[in-house]
């Protein structure tokens, strides 16, 4: 072991469109914050990051920008992403020299080389010395304790904020995978558009998210579910409130749900026959924050005719998998080498 490595701390990072999670070896998951940053547009000063910044969405004066620097799983604003990671890593380490050795970062499966480079550079600039990139679906499969190293298929649908990652994993890698820019954020956009067209009312993303969480579902529900929301009347420009019901929300997000189901079906059709047999026997495993939408697992099972299971604690599946890789590095070293890995910083 190099002398330098004794003074570094391995970390795992799930830099998601909606949330950032950081695992520090020996301490567990130490950061779970929204991937949002508020900055003063005039001075460039960073005002706040995470939960406090999320409260400012659609509520700030003109000179304050609230930025979501990761869009669709891709780092769209490198500088702001770096500030977020630098902030979180600085909070974890009180030493004078803040360096992190091995860093494992979850990414969507279809990133270009430029997008992969941007993702790894964020961690390198924030203090990591060596960065491995791992596809989020593979990390989620490991986090769900599926037998990813065995010659049997495990199919994972990881529905996040910016992307839906679908993969058939076997023998330590993804035999087939798809990454869709249709996920939780797209459903919020669907709801905003529906409310605008149906009620002639303008609402923002936070209200759409509240509607989805409070009364949204993928399948019809027995209980009566409705929510009162407020927004700007498109005709008068004045405030108005309306009641939104569960069937309306389900209708609003139905196209996005259908896109996800169709992509999963298409992936199964393109997989090797032996693995398709494994999928039929073992079923599909869904995870990610979006999978908490009421009845999502039942919807997928109905659409694809394959048993579908919502894994335990689905929101943290990816970071659990990345943490497992960090903790058991020798076991997963070959898997990491098979993924695209960044350059090392020479010390």
Secondary structure, 3 states (H helix, E strand, C coil): CCHHHHHCCCEEEEECCCEEEEEECCCEEEEEEECCEEEECCCCCEEEECHHHHCCCCCCCCCEEEECCEECCEECCHHHHHHHHHHHHHHHCCCCCCCEEEEEEEECCCCCHHHHHHHHHHHHHHCEEEEEEEEHHHHHHHHCCCCCCCCCCEEEEEECCCCEEEEEEECCEEEEEEEECCCHHHHHHHHHHHHHHHHCEECCHHHHHHHHHHHCECCCCCCCCEEEEEEEECCCCCEEEEEEEHHHHHHHHHHHHHHHHHHHHHHHHCCCHHHHHHHHHHCEEEECHHHHCECHHHHHHHHHCCCEEECCCHHHHHHHHHHHHHHCHHHHHHHHHHCCEEEECCC
